[in-house]
């Protein structure tokens, strides 16, 4: 199994962004100390690492995005098949070292690289392969520093925009400028940045509707009309969309910061008894200061009746009407109400209201599926703590940076309790491939795979998402 080919500039992981920026081929070609020469294939590519091999088929050892260096022994017998395998494994480029095996790059190899769209570079005899690897490492570090600086400056600018008298348009305008593209807030149709082509605009609208619906994903991505598209769920079924002609590794981080700010800026403010209870809670820092000991029931309701009438029937003034439904909090055990479908939590103390709220939401989902007027939370154990949709959203977000090959390897490695050899045998790959894939997985997730807590979380996430 091989890695999927990368985007020419920034990779094509599920989140659309690798951990670090790539080194552009043009930067390596511009380094006079290296003396590299572009011979065939595209001139644009993003390099994420360097690998040297004289094997006839090094593709099982590639994760994608590598500049593969060879002195010519590997492709000698079958240049076309060799290049086809590298391209299929997602190699970024092929570097051919002239001497000692060949006096010049074979014409058949250049023709194969042109045919399969793989950049071919000539490495002169005076340039050690280790010098190329060091140059890539240095350029990667420099690019990462520049990107981190850009992210920091964008975050500061967004925070300043949120403090302006009309903060929502200011944040949208600042985000569009930081990304070099267009942004949209849904619903409401507020936008900033250049007007999008029709195909990109329609595709972005579809993404926004997808993440904005109940039970939808937290984020979603697409590509249309020459633009990279992304959508982020906000509070109350709202959503933020971005569309950029190019994509930088830090764009997701910048947009996520804007999404948090917009969630705070657009959230509905409570009133009446809710505001009083919330004020006491914020000032005293303890749920028991805002509410009596209880027990309390969280209720999620959907129907065609008057929310105030429903609250009165349930004996409470603590309600949160929102688009498509109502959330309530009552110290009376709820009964079915005409014109409403209810999901009711287990009885809870004030300190456990967040859990009760999640229970009520899941109970309402079951009530709607069964067309029942009222469903109470009854899930035991861990299954009752996290609902299926919530667990799936968390798992997709956690595993988002991993390709199918990396997910499969991680699943097998965890199932075999971290045993390299048994994992390799189960997957039909070399044990070094397992090691390389897991090292890449740890880098992409920025997590220590030796930590048992991390392993447990990843295992539950892999069980939640389909294979």
N, C-alpha and C positions, 0 to 999 in steps of 0.2 A: 504494500500500500504506500502511496506517495502523497506528498503534500500538494494542495491545489496551487495553481499558478498565482503569482501575486500581481496586484495592480502595478503598472509601470512605475508609479511614484511611491505609493504609501501602503501597499499590501491590501489584502481583501479578507481579513478576518471578519467574523460575524459582527463585531462592533465597528468594523471598518478602520480600526486604528491599531497598529502594533504598539508595543511598549515604548520603543524609541524611534525617532525619525530614521529613515534610510539614508545611506550615502549615495548620492546621485552619481551615475557613471561619469558624467561630465566633470565632476570634482576630481575623480581619480585620473582622468585623461589630462586634466590641467596641471597635475603634479609633475613638474619637469624632472624631479629626482627619480621618479618611477620610470618615466619614459615609455609608458604604455601607448599602444596605437590601436585605434578602432579599425577593424578590417571588414566585418560583415554583420548583418542583422541590424536591429534597431539601435540607434545611438542613445536612446533614453531608457534608463532602468534604475531601479532602486535596490541597493545592495544592503543586506542585513547581516552579512557575515562572510567569512572566507573559509573554504574547505579545499584541501589539496588531496588528490587521489590519482593513482595510475591504474585503478581497477577498470575493467571493460564496462562495468555497470555500477557506478557509485550511487545511483538514484535511491536505493533503500536507506542510505545514510544521510539523505538530505531532508530538511524540514521545509524548504522553499525560501527563496530570496538570497541564496548563497552565490558568491562569485567562486566558481569551481576552477581551480588551477591544476593544470596537467602539463607534463613534459612531452606528452604525445604517445605514451605506451597504451593508454586506455582506448583511444579512438582509432588506433592504427588499423585494425582489421575491418571494422564496420563503422565508418564515420557517420553515415546517415542514421543508423539505429542508435548509435551512441548519443547523438545530438537529440534525437526524438525522445529518448528516455530522460535526458536532462530537462528538456522543455516540459515534458509531462510531469516531472517531479517538482516543477516550479523554480528551477534554478534561475537566478537573475542574469547571469552572464557566464561565459567560458573564457578563461585566460590561458593562452597557450604559450608555454615557455620555449623559446627557440634555443636549441642546443641543450643537452648533448645529443638527444635522439634525432632531432630534425634541424636542418640548416635554415628552413623556412616553414611557415605554416602551410600544410598541405592544402591544395586547391579544393579537393573533395570535401574537406572539413569546412572550409569557408562557404562553399556552395550549400552544404547541409545546414549551416547556421542561418544563412539567408533564407533558405526554404522553410525552416521551422521557426523563424522569428526569434532566434537566440543571439544576443549580442556576442561577438567574438573579438577578443582583445589579444594583441601580440605582446608578450612579456619579453623584453630584451635579455640577452645573456647576462648582462651586468646587474640585473635586478633580482635579488633573491625573493622567493615566494613569501618569506617571513616579512620582508619589507612591505609587500602589498598588504599583508594582514595587519601590520602595525599602522599603516596609513588609514585603513578602513576603521580600525579601532579609534584612532585619533579623531578622524572626521566625524565618527558617530558621537563621540563625547562632546565635540564642539556643537554639533547639531542639536543634541539633547539640551545643552546649556542654553542655546538660543531659544529653543522651544519653551523651556521652563520660564525663561525671562518673559517671553511673549504671553504665556498663560498668566503669570503674576501681574503684569501690567493690565491685561484684559480684566482680571478679577477686580483690581483696584478701580478701574474705570467704571465697571458695572456697579460696584458699591456706591461710587460717587453719583452715578445716574439715579440710583434708587433713592437717594436723599434729596432729589430735586422736587419742586412743587408739584409737577405732573409726572410722577415717577414711571408709570408703565410705558408711555411712549418713549421716554428717555432711555429706559433699559433696552427696549426693542431697537432703537436707533443705534445705541452703543454696541449691542450684540451684533447687529448687521455689519457695522464698521469693523469690529474685531475679527469677524469671520471672513470679511470680504465677500459677502453674499447677501441673501434676502432672508427675512424671518417673518413669521406670521403667528398670531395668537388666535386660538379657536376655542369657543365660538366668539363671534363679534367681528371678525374680519379685519382686525388691526394688523397692519403690516409695516415693514421698514426695509429699505434697500431697493435695489433695482427691480423693475418688473420682470417676472419670470416668463419664459416661453409657455405656451398653453399646455404642452405635454407635462412639463415639470410642475406647473401650477396644479393641474388635475391630480397628478400622482401625489403631491404633497397634501392636498386636501383629503385624499383617501387615507394617507398615513395618519393625519390628525384625527379623522373620524375613528380610525381603528384604535388608537391609544386612548381616545376620549370616551369610548363606550365602557359601560360597566363590565368588569371582568377582563378588559383588554390588557395588552402588554404595557409595561412601564415605558419602554422605548421601542421604536421600530425604524428601520432604514430601508432605503430604496435608491434607485438611480434612474433618472429619466431626463430627457431634454438636455443632455450634457451637464447635468447637475447631480451632485451627491445630496441626497435628501435624508433628513432625520426628524423624528418627532418624539417629544418627551411629555409624559402625562403630568398634569398639574392637579391641584386640589379641585374638587367639585366637578370632575369630568372635563375640565378644560385641558388644553394641550398647547405646547409650543412647537413650532416647526421651523427648520432651518434648511436652506438650499444654497449650496456653494459650488461654483464651477470647479474649484480645486479643493483638495482635502488635506489638512495638516493634522499631525498626530494629536495635538492638544485641543482640537476643535470640540471634541466630545466633552472634555473637562470644562471648557469655557461655557458651552451651552448648558451643561448641568448646573453650573453656578447661576446662570441666568434663570434657569427653571426654578431653582429654589427661591430666588428673589421674587420672581413673578408669582409663585405660589403664595408667598407671604403678602404681596401687594394686592392680590386679587381675591384672597379668601374672604368669605362673608363674615362680618362681625356679629357676634351674638348680642341679643338685646334682652331687656327685662330681667326675669329671674335668672336666666342663663348668665347674663353679664354679671350679676351680683355674685353668683356662685363662682364664676371664673375669677372674678376680682379677688374674692377671699382665698381661692386656691393659689393664685399667683402671689398674693401678699404673704400668706402664711406658709406656703410651700408644702402643704400637707392636704391630701384629699379630704381627710376627716374634718378639716377646718371649714370646708365648703359644704359638706353634706353630713346628714345624720348617719349613724352606724349602719342603717339598712336592716335586712339585705335589700339590694337594689337589683333591678332588672333592666338591661339594655334591650331596646326594641327597635328593629328595623321594619318599616312598613311601606307598602306600595299600594295605591288604590286611587279612587276617584273622589273620595270624600274630602271634607274640610280638615286640614291638619289640626287646627285649634279644637275642633269638635272631637277628634280622635284623642288628643291630649286630655281633654276634659273627661272623656269616657274612661281613660286609663288612670285618672286621678293625679295628673302631673301638669306642671307648667314648663317643664324642662324638655323642650323640643327643638329640633334643628331641621326645618324644611329645606330641601334642596331639590334640584332638578331630578325628577323621576322618583322621589320618595321622601320619607321622613325618618329621622332618628329621634328616639325618645329615651328618657330615663325616668323610671318610676319605682316607688317602693311598694307598689301593689302587684301581686301576681296577675299578669294580663290574661284576659279572656278574648275569644274571637270577637271581632267587631264588623258589623255590616259594611260592605263596600271596601274592605281592606284585607290585605294578605299580610300576616305578621310573622316575623322571625324573632324569637325570644331567647335571651341568654339564660344560662344557669344563674341562680341567685348569687350575688357577689357583694363583697365589702367595697367601700369606696376606693381602697387601694388597688382593687383588681378590675376597675372599670374599663381599662383599655382592652383587657382580655375579653371581658363581657361584650364589648362593642364588636369585636371580631367574631365572637360566637353568634351574636344576633345577625350579623351580615350573612354568615354561612347558613344559618337556620332559615333566613328568608329565601336564599337561593334554593334550598330543598323544598320549602313551601311552594314556591312557584313551579318547580319541576313536578311536584306531586299535585299541584292545583289544590292545595290544602289551605284553609283560612288561617291556620296558625300552626307553626312548627316550633318545638322547643329544642334547645341544644341538648344533645344526649351523647355526643362523641366522647369515648373514654380515652385516657392516656394521651400520648403524643399526637394522635390523629385529631384530637379535639383542640389542640393548641394552634395548629396551622391548617387553614383550609386548602383545598386542592388548587384553586386558582392562585391564591397567595403564594403557596409553595412553588408552583410552576413559574410564577413571575420572578421569584427570588432565584430559582435555579437557572433560569435562562439568563438573568443578569450576571450571575456568578460565573457561569460557564461560557458566556457570550464570546470572550476572546479566543476560545479554543476551536480549532478546525475539527471536522469529524474524525480525522485520523488521531489527533491528540486526545479527543474525548474517549475514543475506543481504547487507546493505550492506557489512559488513566483508569478507565473502568476495569480493564484486565489486571492492571497492576494492583489496584485496591482489592479486587476479588481474590488475588493470589497473595494477599498479605505482604505486599512489597517484595515478593520474590522475583528477581530479574529473569532467571532462567525459565521458570514456569510461565511467566507472562510472555516471554519471547516465543516459547513453544506453542502457546495457545494462539498467539497472533500470527505465527508463521514468519517471524522476522528475526533478525540477529539481536542478541542481547544488547549490543552497543546502540542499536536503533532505539530500543526501549529507553536506555539511559538518556540518549540525546533528546528524545521526544519529551520525557519527563522533565529534563532540565529546561526545555523550552516552555513547558506547561507552567513550571514554577515561576519563570520570568514573566510570562504573560499575565498570570494571576497575581503576581507579586506576593506569593505566599510560600511558606516553608512546608514542603510536602512531608518532612520528617515529623512535623507536629501532629500528634494524634487528634487534637481538636480539629485541625484543618482537614485531615483525612476523613474524619467522621462527617464534617459538613459537606465535603465534596461527594462522599458516597451517597448521602441522602439526596443531594442535588442530582446526581446521575441517575438515581432511581426514580426521580420525579419526572425528568424529561425523557421523551421517547428515544430509543436507540436509533 
